[in-house]
Amino acid sequence: MNNGKIVKVAGPLVVAEGLEHANMFDVVHVGRHNLIGEIIEMRGDKASIQVYEETSGVAPGDVVETTGAPLSVELAPGLMTMIYDGIQRPLEKMREISGSTIERGVQVSPLDKEKKWDFVPKAKRGDKVRGGDVLGTVKETIVVEHRIMVPNGVEGELVEIKEGSFTIEEPIAKVRTADGRTVELPMLQRWPVRVERPYERKLAPEFPMITGQRIVDTLFPIAKGGTAAIPGPFGSGKTVTQHQLAKWSDVDIVVYVGCGERGNEMTDVLREFPELLDPRTGESLMQRTVLIANTSDMPVAAREASVYTGITIAEYYRDMGYNVAVIADSTSRWAEALREMSGRLEEMPGEEGYPAYLASRLAQFYERAGRVVCKGTDGREGTLSAIGAVSPPGGDISEPVSQATLRIVKVYWGLDSSLAYRRHFPAINWLSSYSLYFDRLKGWYDENISASFIAQRNEAMRLLQQESELEEIVKLVGIDALGAGERLIMETAQMIREDFLQQNAMSDTDSYCSVEKQFGLLGLILLYHDLAQEALRQNAPMNKVFSIPARDRIGRAKDVPQDKYTEVYRGIERDMRDQLAQAAAEGGGEA
């Protein structure tokens, strides 16, 4: 180990000299409390260190000791259900040691090194193996099978593989490499958080991540392995939207990173997630979730590390062949941590004080998402979807973090505080949001839902955009100035907004909506538009066309249970055809 001495302390930034043999991103122990830090700049023998804990009491002359290794996470059975801080320290174990107020310098292993896991081998002696091959499995939780893989860089003949109960540090297999060495393989791996885990090759994302949220799945879908941003001002529902995505998305694993969020919000997450039932398994949602909590009052440097910790854990499960979603709330707080550390390093500031490398750091995070062929000889596929909330000051998305994010991600769910104030949830603005995955996902929708799904979606968007234009006219001259066709557009767009896009997270029947049901519900609304248009052409009275009883039934149609909607929707369609035909038969009446 290489020791140095502190010459300067500036908040979480410490400068030490005498570290000429240290490397960038080495983890160091600072001062008599052994505070954890990371080298972020080297100038000769002087190292600038960001310390992940409170630095009060640290003074020039104190010793800095480098470990010679970069900041890494431990990867093994036991990750699921855990709650970590930004540098993978288990918060519950730390509370057991030091109480509710965590003491500085507490060193706790991220994973339980004493617990024994039942290892079931899948490979056999004599097999040729390489990095990424599955040696065997461990039942990590009721719903997650943990696949023990050969570490990257190891290749050779499997000369021994065991079966039974082992700790994560005990060897479960031995591999003889080409140069004759015998390598013992435990279940535990370590991986530096700032280095992307390797894969065979990246594939185009071609399957949607089904979320059960109508405005997402129908209007602005995200692909499995895709990237999305949720910008929005305070109180617009970013966190609730992410909770819905975590609960209902058809992914196998969720890694939720609370990065610099308010403590009370993070407390809600920590309390609610264990109580939420996973709709797919009936078990607690925590059985397939890893939480990383780094609140706004925690040291700013650890905030910067937390997103890397989260996405590295997510990549590890992706490499097993799982569909994983990493949800970061919020990347704005992470960018603020970058800005603070950059200022203390006296780097040249960029726009609004953010460092010049802000966009590249955001890109490095989001580019780790994707659909990949995993390492190994079995050709398994895994996906990692990255969804980041952005909290622009005052809701102004022209600020640097929002703009840099939008240049990288392919889905933008723009939250609108005016919708939230009107109690329209999810408060995603349909006029400003977009998804760039439609070309890739069209084949899946055509094959699994209907060949008319995309056309139906486009028609709904056209009506919403036309409504926006007509609203400008209504504000100037009043609704009576509109013709019957234009009035119908306003009525249909209102139905799309209130009966389709609005969704009640507290309702057992409406919190989740299958894509098939979404297609059926939107189809009813658009069918009403077409039939009403025809009735108006036949001079049917406007007031009768707009007030048929079937419209009220469409308004309640989203609350129909999943197992009954097909029959109910057919009944609504029959009634609607009959009622509009009757209105058309009265042609010649005046509205």
N, C-alpha and C positions, 0 to 999 in steps of 0.2 A: 504493500500500500504506500501511497505517496502523500505526505503531509505538507500543508502550507499554513500560512498565518494570515489572519484577516487584517486588511489595511483600511477598509471602508465599509460602513453599513448605511444603507439608504432604504429604509422600509424592508420589503422582502428581497431587495437586491443586496448581495454581499460581494465585495471584491477581496480576493485573497491572492497572495504572491507565494512563490516557491512551488508552483504546481506545473513545472515545465513538462513533466511526464504524464500529465493528465490529458484526457481527450474531451472533445466536444460531447455534450450530453451525458457525461459520466455522472452517476449519482454520488453525492458526497454527504458526509456527516459534519455538521457545523456546531462548534462550541461545546461547552461542557454538557449541554442537554442533548447532544447528538441529534440536532434537528436535521431533517431530511432536506436536501437541496439537489439542484441539477445545474451543471455548467452550461451556460448558454452563449458564452463568448470567451475566446482565448486571445490574449495579446502578450506574446512572449511567455514569461512564466506567470503572468497575472491572469486569473480566471474570474469572470463575472458569474455569479451563482444566483439562481432564483431559489429562494427557500420556501418550502411548502408549509411552513408553520410560522407562528408569530415570532418575530425576531427581537422582541424587547429583552434586554439583558445581555444581548450579544455585543461584544466590543472589539475594537482593534486589538490584535495580539492573540485573540482566541485561535485555537487550532482548528483547521479544516482537514478532514481525512477523506480521501477519495477511495471509492470501492473498486474503481477500474472497470465498471460495467455500466451500461446505459440503463435508464429507467425502463423496467420490464414488468410484465404481469405474469403471475403464475396461472397456468392453464392445466386443469385436471378436474376429475369429478369433485363436486362440492360447490361449484360456482352458482348453480341454479338456486334460487330463493335468497341469495345473499344481498346484503345492502352494504355497499362500499362507499368510501369517500373518493376524492379525485385521483388518489394514487394507490388504490386498491387496498386500503386498510379497512377491515371489517368493523363497521360502526358499533354493532351490538356487542362484539367482544371487547372493543375499547371501552364501552360504557361499563361493562362488568369489571374492568380493571381500574378505571379512574372515575367512575360515576358519570353523571349527566354532563359535567364540564370536563371535556377531554384535556388531559394534561399534555404538555409538549414533550416530544421525544419518545412517546410510547411506541414501542416496537411490537407489532402483533403480526403473526403469520396470516396471509390472506386466506389460506385454506387450512382445514383441520388435518394435521400431519399424523394424528393418532388414530383417526377413524379408519376402520377396515371396510373395503368395498369388495363385493362379490364380482370377480372377473371371470367372464365366460369367453374362452378363446374362439376366434373365428379362423385364424390362420393355423397352419400346422408345421411341425418340424420339417426342415428341408425346403420350405418355400423360399423363393427368391423375393425379397421385399425391398422397397425403397420408400423415401419420404412420402407420407400421405396414405400409405396402405393401412388398412384397418387390421389391427392385431386381434381385437376382441371388443366386447361391450361390457358396460357397467350400467345397472339400472340406477340412474342418478336421482330421479324423482319418479312419481307415479306415472308421469306423462312423457318424460324425456329419457331416451336411451343414449347414454354417453358412449361414443365410439372412440376407443383408444387407438391413436394413430402412431405410425413410425415417425419420429421427428424428422424435420427437413434436414437434408445433408447426410442422412444415414442410409446406406445401401449395402446389401449383401445377402447371405444365406441365413435363414432362421435356424439356429442350432439348438435352441431351447425355448419352450413357451409353457407357462404354468397355468394352472386352473385353481381357483379357490379365493380366499379372502386375503387382501393385501392392503397396506397403507399406500398412499400415493407416491411414497419415496422408495418403496421396496421394488426391486426388479421383478418384472413379470415375463421378460423375454431376453434372449441374448442373440445378437446378430454378429456373424463373422464377415468382416468386410473384405474387399478384394486384396488389400495389403496384409491380410492375415490377422488383423486385430479383432478382438472380441469386445463388442460394445453391449453393456447392460442397459436395458430400457425400462425405466419406471413408468408409471402412469403420468407423472408430473412433467410438464414442459414449461419453459420460460421463453418469453418473446418480447423484444424491445417494442415499446408502444409506438414509436415514431416510424417504424419500418413496416411497410405493407407485407402481409403474409402472402407467399407465392401461390400460384395456381397454374394449371396447364395452359388454359387459354380462356379468353373472355368471349361470351356469346351475346348475341343481340337479345334484349329483353322482349319476349313475345307473349307473356302471360300476365294478365292484370292481377294486382294485389287486391282482392275483394275485401272491402271494408264494411259493407252493409250500410254505408252512408250514401244516400241517393245522389246528392250533388257531386260526390266524389266519383262513384262507380259509373254513373251515367254521363255526367257532363265533363268531368276533369279527372280521368282515371290515372293511377300511377301503376307502372309495371313492376313486377317482382324483379328486384335488382335495379330499380329506378331511384331517382332522387327527387325530392320535393321540398318546397319551402312554404312556411305558413307565416307570412308577415302580418302584423296587425298591432294596433295601439293597445294601450292598457284597457282591460275590461272587455275586449272583443271576443274572448273565448278561445284563445290559443291553447291553453292548458287543457280545457275540457275537450276540445277537438282531438288533441293528442291522446287523451285518456280513452276516447272512443276508438281511435285507431288501434291503440295498444290492446284493448279488450276484444274488438270484433274482427280485426284483420286476420285473414287466413294464412298466417305465418306460424312457424313452429316455435320460434324463440323470439322474445322481445328483450332488448337491452334499452332501458330508459335512463337517460343521462340528465339529471337536474343540474344545469350548469349556471350557477350564479343567480338562481331564482330566489324569491323571498322565502324565508324559513317557514312561514305558515303554509304556503302552497306546497312546499316539499313535505311538510309534516302530513298534510292531507293525502299526498301520494303514498307515503309510507304506511299510513293507517288504512287507506282504502284498498290498495292493491291486494293485501293478504285476504281481505274480506270479499273482493270481487270474485264471482264464480266464473270460471272459464266456460263459455257456452259450448265449446267443442268437447270438453271432457267432463264437465260437472265438478271439477276440482278447483282449488284456489288458483287464481291467475298467477300467483307467485311461483307455482310449480314449474312454470316455463319462462320465468322472468328474472333478470338481473337488474338491480337498481343501483345507480351511482348518484350519490347525493353530495352536491357541493354548493351550499347555499351562499347568498350574497355576503354574509358576515364571515365566511371562512377565508383563509388566506388566498389572495388573488392569484398567486402563482399556481396553486393546485387546481384552480378553475381552468387554467390553460391546459393542464395535463389531462383533465377529466374526459374530454371528448376523445382523446387518443386512447385512453384506457378503455372506454366504452366500445369504440369501434374495433379494437384489437380482440376483445372478448367476442364480439359479434363475428369477426372473421374466423375465429377458431371454430365456432359452431357451424358457420357456413362451410368450412372445410370438411365437416363430417357429412355434408350433403343436405343440410337443413335449409329451409327458407327462414331468414332472419331479418328482423326490422330493428334498426337502431334509431331511437327517437331522442333528439337533442333539444333541450328547452333551457336556455335559448342561446343560439350562436352569437347574438348581440353581446351578451354578458362575457362570452369567451373573447370576442373581439376587443371588448373594453379591457380585459386582462392583458391582451397583447399590447394594447395602446399604453397601459400603465407601465409594463415592463420595458417597452421600447423607449418611453420617456426617461425612465431611470437609467437606461443604457446610453442616453444622450444621442440617440440615433436621429437622423434627419426625418422630421415628421412629414407624412403625406397629407391627403385630404382630411380635414377635420381632426388632425392630430393622430390619425391612425398610421401605423407603420406602412412603408411603401410596399411591403410584402403581404399585406392583408389579403389581397385577392388570391395570391398563390397558396397561402395557408388554407384558405377556405376550399380552394380547388383540391388540395392534397387530402382534405377530409372527405369531400363528396366523391372524389374519384376512386375512393376505396370501396364504394358500392359497386354492384354489378351482378350479373348472372355468369357463373364461371363453371368450367370443367375443373373439378378439384384435382389436386395432386393424388397420385396413386394409380394403380393399374386397372381399377374397376370402372373408370370413366363416369363416376357419379357426378351429378350436378348440384350446385348450391347457389343460393341467391342471398344477397345482402342489400336491403333497401334502406336508404338514409333519408330521414325526414327531420328537417331542422326548423324550429320556430325562430322568427326574427322579431325583435322588439324595437322598432325604430322610434326614436324620441319624437313624441307628438304625433306618431302615426305617419311620419313623412318618409315614404319609401324612396325618396331621391337621395337619402343619405348613403354613405359609402358601403356599409355592410349589406344593406338590402340590394343595392345595385350590383355589387360584386357577386352576391349569392344568385341573383336572377340571371347573371351571365353564365352560371355553371349548371344550375338545376334545370330539369325539363318540365316540372310541374309547379305551378304557382297557384296556391289557394289564398287569395287575398281577402283577409278578414276586414270587415267594415263595421266600425263602432256604431254607425247610424242604424244598421240592421240589428245589432245587439240591443240597442236602446229600445227598438220596436219589438223586442222579444222574438226576433226571427233567428232561430238557431238550426243548423250551424250558420254562423254569420259570414259565410263565404260569399263575396260579391261575384255574381255570375257574369257581370260585364267586364270586369278587370282580370279575372282568373283565366288560366289556360293550361292545357296539357299538350305536350308535343309527342305523345306516345301513340296517337290514334292510328297512324300508318302501320306501326308494329303490331298493335292489338286487334286490328280489324279482323284478321283471320280467326282469332280466338272467338270474338263476338259472333262472327258469321256462323261458325261451326257449333258453338255451345249455346247461344241464345237465339239469334235470328239474323237472317241476312239483311233485315231492314232495321236492325238496332242502330247503326250509325246514322242512317238517313233520318230515323225518328229523333235521335238526339240533335242532329243539325236543324231539324224543323223547330224543335223546342227553343234552341238558341236563337233562331231567326225571329221567332215571335217575341222573345224577351227583348231582343235588340230593337225591334219595331215598336214595342211598348215604350221603351226609353225615349225614342224619337217622338212618339205621339204625346208623351207626357209634357214635353216642351210646348207643344201646341195647346194642350189643355190648360197649362198654366197661363197662357196668354189670352185665349179666347173662350175657354170653358169647354166642357165635354159635349155640350149640345151642338157644337160646331162640327163634330165628327159625323161621318156617314155610318151606315149600318155595318159595313165591312170593317171599318176602323174601330168601331165600338166592340165588335166581336174579337178583334185582336187584343184589345184591352182586357176583355172578360177572360179570354183563354189564358193570356199571360198571367193574370191574377191567379187563376186556378193552378198554373204551373208553379208559381211562387208559393202559394199558401197550401195547396193540397199535395204538392210533390216535393219541392225543395225544402220546406220546413219539416223538421224531424224532431220528435220528442225523445230526448235521451232518458227521460224518467219513465217512459211507457214500455211495458214488457213486450207489446206487439210492434211498436214503432221504433224502438231503439236500434234494431237491426232489421234491414230489409234486403232479402235476397235479390240478386240481379234479375232473376226471372220475374219476381213480383214487381221490381222497378219497371221492367219493360212493359208488363201488363198495365200498371197504373198510369204510366205516361201515355201508353197506347189509348187508354180510355179518354184521357183529356184531349189528345189530338184527334181522336175519332169524333168527339163532341164538336170540335172546331170544324171539321170537314162537313159533318151532317148539318150543323147550324148554318154554315155558309150556304149550303144547298137550299135549306129552308128559307133563308133570307132572300135568295135569288127568286124564290117562288112567292115573294112578298108576304112571308109569314110575319106576324106582329113581333117586333123586337122584344117587347116586354115578356111575351110568352116564350120566345126562344131562350131568353136569358134566365127565366125563372122556372124551367121545368123541374119537377121533383127529383129527377135523376142526378141533377147537379149537386144536390145536397148529399146524395148517396156517394158521389165521387169524392166529395169533401171528407167523408168518413171512411173511404175505402182503404186508406193507409193503415188504419187500425184493425183491419181484418186479419185474423191469425194466418200464419204461413200455410197451414194445412187446409185452409178453407177458401183461400183467395180466388182460386181458379173458378170455382162454382159461383161465388158471389159476383165476381167481375163479369162473368157471362150474363148473369141476371141483370146487372146494371146496364150492360150493353143492349140487351133486348128492350128493357124499359126505355132507354134513351132513344133508340131507333123509333119505337112506337110513339113516344111523346113528341119527338121532332117531326115525325111524319104527320101527326095530327095537327101540329102547329102549321105545317106547310099546306095542309088541306084547307086551312082557313085563309089561304092566300088572298091578298087584296086588303086585308085589315091594316090599320095604321097603328104604329107603336105609340 
